[in-house]
Amino acid sequence: MRFPLPGFPLFCPMDRRLPRWRILGTLRTMSEKTPLLSVAMFLGAALLGALGAYLYKSGAQAATGTWTSYLYNPRILGGLACYASVMVLFVAAFRVGGALTVLYPVYASTFIFGAIIAWYAYGTPVKLPNLVGMVLLIIGMYLMGKQ
């Protein structure tokens, strides 16, 4: 049984003749190496994601409550631009190559960048439990990246 959309590039579990992993016509294996450039793109995406969240928060605080104060708010628009850039970096990183199980956990560093931005922008304290959580995130990212 073929997938109902002709030329659909993803794996169809119903079709046993298709290779297990097929992405945009290029075969990828589970043991592929993840280029450092892809990891750097995901780190950049994590930083932009945290910056986008900060811009949303500061934009919401600056808004007056009318729909136009949200729609034309430069901070909120900046947050949108950050989030769109995150998606562009995701696609570019996947195009360069790398395993999803390695790259996506790197995006968890958004929580670390968010804590740093909150500390700098709002004076939010970073306490010992927060630091332990950050260390555990880094350990988890390392372990997920082991191939």
Secondary structure, 3 states (H helix, E strand, C coil): CCCCCCCCCCCCCCCCCCCCCEECCEECCCCCCCCHHHHHHHHHHHHHHHHHHHHHHHHHHHCCCCHHHHHCCHHHHHHHHHHHHHHHHHHHHHHHCCCHHHHHHHHHHHHHHHHHHHHHHHCCCCCHHHHHHHHHHHHHHHHHHCC
